[in-house]
Amino acid sequence: MWHDVEQNTEEWDLLRVGKITSSNLGTVMANYGKAFGEPAKKYATEIALGQITGRVSGNNYQNAHMERGHIEEPLARAEYEERYFSAVTNGGFYDLGDIGCSPDGLVGTVGMVEIKSAIPSVHYSRIANQSYDSAYRWQLVGNLKLSGREWIDFISYCADYPEGKRIYVCRLWADDCGEECRMIDQRTDEFRELIATAKHTILNNEYSLITRNAA
């Protein structure tokens, strides 16, 4: 189910409570084929608490880079629309039960965008490599898989670059991500077991007494 909600609003936050989201798939997919690491375990606990309480976590961390991204995202979207003659509409939230995704925008009936604000050196690296950062691969693939759309444009935006050169766009096609989608299915099933274990531990927390050793 797709919800026409704006990102970073109270309604959007509530829709995401207790769900695995594509923006965090990198944490879930890390060490694929091996045991989950501490970041994944912490994320599982956060989701478990959300499923139990229905409340948004109070640990919504924001740093300067993230704040800059919120400010510059509309600028990147406008430049993309002007350059490619494509209207970008609200990305909303794709809700598939206990998992979902929030693309930064939708393009027509088959496309979508993910916008990342960048400092000059990072923007330059993306242009020089003609690609996006590998750290975002699972988010991009997850957005395609969960939305059912055909392609996603990764948009890198740097306000410090000269006019007309501030965005770099790299397209990823869903048809090229079949194996990774199967990997996501397998890993998220394993991750759901981790969430279930966290919920059991939280709900069965009881008073315990640590006795002193006999002298």
Secondary structure as GFF3:
##gff-version 3
##sequence-region A 1 215
A	DSSP	beta_strand	2	3	.	.	.	ID=ss1
A	DSSP	alpha_helix	10	16	.	.	.	ID=ss2
A	DSSP	beta_strand	20	21	.	.	.	ID=ss3
A	DSSP	three_ten_helix	22	24	.	.	.	ID=ss4
A	DSSP	alpha_helix	25	29	.	.	.	ID=ss5
A	DSSP	alpha_helix	38	53	.	.	.	ID=ss6
A	DSSP	alpha_helix	64	84	.	.	.	ID=ss7
A	DSSP	beta_strand	88	89	.	.	.	ID=ss8
A	DSSP	beta_strand	93	95	.	.	.	ID=ss9
A	DSSP	beta_strand	99	101	.	.	.	ID=ss10
A	DSSP	beta_strand	105	107	.	.	.	ID=ss11
A	DSSP	beta_strand	111	117	.	.	.	ID=ss12
A	DSSP	alpha_helix	120	129	.	.	.	ID=ss13
A	DSSP	three_ten_helix	134	136	.	.	.	ID=ss14
A	DSSP	alpha_helix	137	147	.	.	.	ID=ss15
A	DSSP	beta_strand	151	157	.	.	.	ID=ss16
A	DSSP	beta_strand	167	173	.	.	.	ID=ss17
A	DSSP	three_ten_helix	174	176	.	.	.	ID=ss18
A	DSSP	alpha_helix	178	203	.	.	.	ID=ss19
###
